[in-house]
Amino acid sequence: MRAQIFPSRNIIIINRKKMQHQMKDHKDTIKMERSDSMKLKEKKVKDLMMNKKRLVEVPYTASLAQTMNTLVANNVVAVPVAAPPGQWIGAGGSMIVEADKQTGAVRKHYIGMVTMLDIVAHIAGDDHLNGGDDATEDLDQRMSVPVSSIIGHSFEGLSLWTLNPNTSVLDCMEVLSKGVHRVMVPTESQIENISVGVELVETSSSYQMLTQMDLLRFLKDRDNELQNTLHSHSVQDLGAITERIYAITDKTKLIDGIKCLKAAMLNALPIVRASDLSQDDHVQHVNGRCRKLIGTLSATDLRGCYINTLKSWLGISALAFTEQIATSPLYTKSDTQNDISAPKRELVTCYAESTLYEVIDKAVTKHVHRIWVVDQQGLLVGVVSLTDVIRVIRQSLLSDSDA
């Protein structure tokens, strides 16, 4: 009978030790991830404000044309509106005031936020504005009204938000994951210890603005603390993709594209190739899913041109407008476009299989607030917004705490 050969005791001990080391390494990795996660959760809003500039604002008496010029000059897409104290009710019932640091006397009251989408909605109007001579005259009238008269035309203008500097990053993420794009942060808040993140009453000698993009830059710089969430999961797996997509076609005129932005209450719409079957309505938005993506019309594009320039472009196609604005000196000096000779703006896209880090890197590098999700043929299948990204990162941090 053949003798049976058994592994030696030494081999068994070695294999057992190897397994123990592997388990220890796995536990150490989990501990490190939790430790890194805790480090991030210990951060405060004030940690995000280190290099922020003083607030850009406009007085309530400024015309829309003056407000738009302020947006262009400062390369921003939204400004708070300031008014004398005691004469206005703040948006959403908020009471956010600036007071003298020494005496405490109130100097101004912030009554609302005006964004490019508010201005776009006002330009679009409710009538039959078109791209002809009447549009030019009508646009002059529309842009001469005081900025205080259009507060609240978009969701963001309906309320003003502030975050205390001592608010945790996690609470900050909760606010910015619910469609709030920007909040005001007092440089010297009178409230030191807080139980909630959002304040409707605030007094400070000065403020700064914190945006979703600021938060994304902060998180991107700490990708080692979010290693598992950012690098190991796709945007599809994390549920960060919205599949319902409003779009316009390459035959849609700019003025109709502006109206579509207003109707959908969106800051940006994808431009898709018109159907050969002539079934598209080029004056309204269409279902963009499974259509060829060829461009993007964004409310922030209007930041790249002064009002006189915009007048002459109302009648051209939205696609042609985006190509012309890409070479505007006002546009190319911003960090959204660096190559002044480029005939077209780059489409910022990702795949459903792209990691969350890849999407964040594109959003921050290209300074866009939406990443279009396409398939291998370049057909539009979804969109990932900054709101989606912040939401899934926060969910991941919370689940790490529960693990």
N, C-alpha and C positions, 0 to 999 in steps of 0.2 A: 504494500500500500504506500502511495506517495505521501511523503511528509508534508503537512500544511505549514506554510510560512506566515508568521504573524508579525506585524510591525513591532519594532522594539519599543520599550517603555520610553526611551529617550525621544523617539519621533513623536509619540503621543503627547509628551510633555511640551515639546517644541511647538507642535500645532496648537496646543491649548494656550500657550503663552502668546502665540501669534494672534489667535482669535481675541484674547483678552486685550492685547495692544490695539487691535482694530476697533474693538468696542469702546476702549478708552478714547481713541482718536475721534470716533464718531461723537461721543459724549462731549469731548472738549470742543469740537466744532459747533455743536448745538449751544454749548455754554457761551462760546465766543459770539455766535450770532445773537443770542439773547443779550449778551453784554453790550454788543454794538448797538442793538435795538434800544436798550435802556439809555445808552449815551445820547442817542438822537432824541428820545422822549424827554430827556432832561433839559434840552435846549428850549430857549424862550424866543418870543417874537423879537425881542431886542437884539438877539444874536443874528437875526436876518437883516437888521437895519444899519449895519456898520458903515457901509459905503453909500448909503442913500443920500440924495440931495434934498434940499429944502423943497417944500411943496410948491407946485405950479398951480395957480388958481386964476379965476377971472371974477370981476365984480358983477353983480346981478344986472347992472345997467349996460354991460358990454353987448354989442350986437352979435348975431351969429357969425357974421363975416369976421369980426374982430376975434371971436372965440376960435374960429377955425384957423386964423392966422397964428394965434397963440399955440394951438396944437402943432401946427407945421413948424414954427420956430423952435419949439422945445422937443420936437420929435416924440410926442406923447399922444395917446388916443382918448384920454379922458381927463377932465379937470373938475374939481369941486367949485361950486359957485358961492361966493361970499356976499353977505348983505349986512347992513347995520343991525345991531342987536335989538330985539324987542318988536320987530316989525313983521317977522315972517314965522311960519310954522315949518320946522325942518321936515324934509322928506321922511315919511314913515313915522312922523312924530318925534324924530330925534332932536336932541339939543346938544349940538357940537359947536362949541364956541372957542374963540381965541381970546385970551386975556393977558393983560400986561403982567409980566413976571414979578414986578416989584409991588405994584399997587393992587393987583387982582381985578382991576377994572376991565370989563368986557369990551373988546375992540370990534369984533365981528362975529357973525353967526353964519355957519355953513348950512345952506338951505337945500342943497342937493348936488348931484353929480351929473355932468353932461358928457356924454360919450360921442364918438363918431357915429354910432348907430342912431343916437337921438337926432343928430344933424341930418343923417341920411333919411330917417323917417320923415323929418320935416320937409326936406327937399322933395321927397316923393309926393307928399300931400295926399289929398283925397279926391282930387279932380283928375282931369284928363291931360295933365301936363305932358307935352311931347318934346321932341328934339328940335323944333323949329324956332323961329324968331320969338314967338310968344314965350317959349321956355326961358330964353335969355332974360326978357323983361320980368317974367314972373319970378325967376331965381333971384334977381336983385331985390325984389320985394320980400321974398321969403327970408333972405339972409340979412335983412335990415332990422328984423324984430329983435327985442332984447332976449338974451339967453334965458332969463328967468321964466319966459313964457313957454318954453318947451321942456322944462324939467318933468320927468316922469313919462316920457314917450316910450321908453324901454324899461325892461324889468329892473335894470341896475339903477336907473334914475329914480325909481319909486322909493328907494330907501338909501340912507347913508349908514355905513357901518364903520365902527372903530374897533380896534383891538388894543387892549392894554399891553404895554411892552413886556409885562410879566406873564402874559398868556403863554401856555405851553405850545410847542410846535404842533402837537397832536390836536389840540383844540383849534388852533389856527387852520389846520388841514380840514377839520370838520366844516368850518365856515366856507372855505374856498372849494370844497368838494360838492357844494350845493348850488353852484351857479353864480356865486358872488365872485366877481373877477378881481376886485381891488377893495382894499380897506384903508382907512386913515389910521395912523398910529401916532399918538401924542408923544412928543419928545420928553415931556416931563408930566406924567400922569399923576393926579392927586390920589389915585387909588393904587395902593401898593399890593395888597393881597386880594385876589379875586377868586370867585368860585365859578364864574361863567366867562366864556371867551368874548362874547359880543356885548358892547356897551351902546346904549342909546343916549346916554348923557355923558358928556365929557368936556372938561375944561383944561386947556393947556396953553402955554405961551407960544407954541408952534407945533406943526405936524409934519409927518412924512407920509408917503404913499407906499403901501405894500401890495404887490400884484401877484397873481398866480405864477407869472413867469419868474418873479423874484424867488418864490418858494421852490420852483422847479430847479433853478440854478443852485440853490442851497442844497437840495437833495442830490443833485447830480455830483456836486463836489464831495459828497459823502457817500459815494456809491459803495465803498468798502463796508460801510455800516448797514447797507441794504443789499448786500451781495446776493443773497438768496432770492429776494423779490425781483431785483432788477435784471439779473443775468440768467436766472434759471427758469424763468417762465415767459411764455409768449403773451402778447396782448390778447390773443384769442382765449388762451387758457384762463387768464385773469378776469375775463369778462369786461374788457375795456373798450370793446368795439360796439358802436351804434350802427345798426344795419339800415335804419330808415334814413334816406338821404334826399334832401331837397336839392335840386340843381337847376341851372339854366343852360341853354344851348349856345353854340357858337354864333347863332343868328340873332340872339337877343340883344337889343340895343341897350346902351348903358343906362338910360333913364328907366327902361323897363327892368333892368337888373337891379337898380336901386329900389324900385318899388317891390321887387321880389324879396330883397333883403328885409324891407319893412314888413311885408306880409308874413314872412316866416319868423320875424324877430330874431334873425341870426346875423352874426358879425361877418360871416363868409359863406359863399356858395360855390360849389364846384361848377366848372363850365365843361359840359360834355358835348360830344359831336352830335349834331342834329340827325334825326332819323331820315333815311332815304325815302321812307314811306309818307313823308309830309304829314305825319300825324301829331307832330309837336306843336304846342301853342307857345310861340316864342316870346309872348308878353307875360307869361306866367311861369312859375317854377314847375319842373317836371320831376318824375321819379328818376333819380340818377343811378340807381343800382343796376349793375351789369351794363353800363354804358361806358364808352371810351372817354377817359379823363384827358382833357387837353388844356385846362387852365383853372384859375381861381379868381373870383371877384370878392374882394374883402372891403369892408367899410374902412379899414385902415389905409386902403389904397388912396382914398381921397385926401389923406394926410400929405400925400406927395405932390399936391397941386394947389395953387391958390385959386380963389373963386373965379377970377377972370379966365383962367385956363380951363376950369371945369365947364364953364359956359359953352366953349367951343367944342367940347367933347361929348355933350349929352346925346347927340344924334348918331354917334358911331357905335359899333358893336362893343359889348362889354369886353370881349376877347381882345379887340384892337386897342381898347383903352388900357387894359392891363399890360399890353406889350409896349405901348407908348410911355406909360407911367414908369416902366422899368428903367428907362433911360433918362428920366427927369433928374436933374441935379439935386433937387430936394429929396428925392427918393434914394438915389444912389449914395448920398452921404450918410444914410442911416445904416444900421447893421443888418438890414434885411436884404441888401443887395450890394455887392462889392464891385462887380464888373460892369462898368458903365457902357462897355461896348457890346454886352450881351443882347441879342435881338429879342430873346424871350426870357421870362423869369423861369427859374427851375421849379418844376413841380415837386413838392415835398411829399413823398409817399412812403409807405411801408407795406409789408405783407402781414397777413394774419399770424404767420409764424415768427415774425420779428419779436425780439425780446423787448421788454419794457425799457431797458436801458437804451437800446438803439432808437426807440421812439423819442425818449426824453432828450437824447443827444441831438437828434434832428430838430426838435422843437426849439431847444435852447440855441443851437448853433445858427439856425436859419431864422430864429425869432418869429415863429408862427404859432398860432394858438390851436391849429387843427392839423392833424396828419391824415391824409387820405389813404385808406386801405385799398390796395388793388390786388388783382390776381396776376399770374404770370403773363397774361396778354394785355395788361394795362387797363383792364375793366374795373370800374369802381364797385367795391363790395361793402364798404363801410367807412367809418370815420372815427378817429380817436381824438378827443378834445383834452385840453389841460384839466378840465373838471374830471373827466374819466380817469386820467392818470393819477391825480391826487387822491381820488376816491379809492382806487384799488391799492395804492401804497398804504393809505391809512388802514384799510381793512387788513392788510398783511401785518402791519405793526400791532394791531389789536389782537389778531390771532396768535402772534408770537407771544404776547403777554399771557394768553390763556393756556398756551401749550405747557 
